């Protein structure tokens, strides 16, 4: 999507990044609020065992970090992310653990 916005639509890099940050921040505000309000969150999104929700959230946090979004502004998300990243399976799946794709 970001390549399409930049290359096909000709949007400048700065504008593309601002657009992306806007939508990530809007989404994170909603997710963070829902994690707090639901009363179901524990160490992870739904209790103390990772679920598909956690598996989907973690890559979004890495994307947010890539675009310099301060995840600390979303404490419930940051807590879940930290809990996930304490587990070997998440550590092995994180971007820096992946071989460079050529």
C-alpha positions as CSV (number, residue, x, y, z in Angstrom):
1,X,0.0,0.0,0.0
2,X,2.8,2.4,0.9
3,X,4.6,1.7,-2.3
4,X,1.4,2.3,-4.3
5,X,0.8,5.6,-2.5
6,X,4.4,6.7,-3.2
7,X,5.0,5.3,-6.7
8,X,1.6,5.2,-8.4
9,X,0.0,8.2,-6.8
10,X,3.2,10.2,-6.6
11,X,2.8,11.2,-3.0
12,X,6.0,12.7,-1.4
13,X,7.8,10.5,1.2
14,X,7.0,12.9,4.0
15,X,3.3,13.0,3.2
16,X,3.2,9.2,2.8
17,X,4.8,8.8,6.2
18,X,2.5,11.4,7.8
19,X,-0.5,9.5,6.3
20,X,0.7,6.2,7.7
21,X,1.4,7.6,11.2
22,X,-2.1,9.2,11.3
23,X,-3.8,5.9,10.7
24,X,-1.5,3.8,13.0
25,X,-2.0,6.4,15.8
26,X,-5.8,6.4,15.3
27,X,-5.9,2.6,15.3
28,X,-3.6,2.4,18.4
29,X,-5.8,4.9,20.3
30,X,-8.8,2.6,19.6
31,X,-7.0,-0.6,20.5
32,X,-5.5,0.8,23.6
33,X,-8.9,2.1,24.8
34,X,-10.5,-1.3,24.1
35,X,-7.8,-3.2,25.9
36,X,-8.4,-1.0,29.0
37,X,-12.2,-1.0,28.8
38,X,-12.7,-4.6,28.1
39,X,-11.5,-5.8,31.4
40,X,-10.2,-9.0,29.6
41,X,-6.6,-8.0,29.2
42,X,-4.0,-9.5,31.4
43,X,-0.4,-9.9,30.3
44,X,-1.8,-10.3,26.8
45,X,-4.8,-8.9,24.9
46,X,-7.1,-11.5,26.3
47,X,-5.8,-12.8,29.6
48,X,-2.4,-14.3,30.4
49,X,-2.0,-16.5,27.4
50,X,-1.1,-15.2,23.9
51,X,-3.9,-15.3,21.3
52,X,-4.3,-14.4,17.7
53,X,-4.9,-10.8,18.8
54,X,-1.4,-10.6,20.2
55,X,0.1,-12.2,17.1
56,X,-1.6,-9.5,15.0
57,X,-0.7,-6.6,17.4
58,X,3.0,-7.2,17.6
59,X,3.9,-6.6,13.9
60,X,1.9,-3.4,14.1
61,X,4.0,-2.2,17.0
62,X,7.2,-3.0,15.0
63,X,5.7,-1.0,12.0
64,X,4.8,1.9,14.4
65,X,8.4,1.9,15.7
66,X,9.7,1.9,12.1
67,X,7.8,5.1,11.5
68,X,8.9,6.7,14.8
69,X,5.6,6.4,16.7
70,X,6.1,6.5,20.4
71,X,4.3,3.3,21.6
72,X,4.7,4.5,25.2
73,X,1.7,6.8,24.5
74,X,-0.4,3.6,24.4
75,X,0.4,1.9,27.7
76,X,-1.9,-1.1,27.4
77,X,-0.4,-1.9,23.9
78,X,3.1,-1.4,25.3
79,X,2.4,-3.8,28.1
80,X,1.1,-6.5,25.8
81,X,4.0,-5.9,23.4
82,X,6.5,-6.3,26.3
83,X,4.8,-9.5,27.5
84,X,4.9,-10.9,24.0
85,X,8.5,-10.0,23.4
86,X,9.5,-11.8,26.6
87,X,8.5,-15.1,24.9
88,X,11.1,-16.9,22.7
89,X,8.6,-17.5,19.9
90,X,8.0,-13.7,19.5
91,X,11.7,-13.0,19.8
92,X,12.4,-15.5,17.0
93,X,9.8,-13.9,14.8
94,X,10.8,-10.3,15.2
95,X,12.2,-8.4,12.2
96,X,15.8,-8.2,13.4
97,X,15.8,-12.0,13.9
98,X,14.9,-12.6,10.2
99,X,17.6,-13.2,7.5
100,X,17.8,-10.4,5.0
101,X,15.4,-11.2,2.1
102,X,17.1,-10.8,-1.3
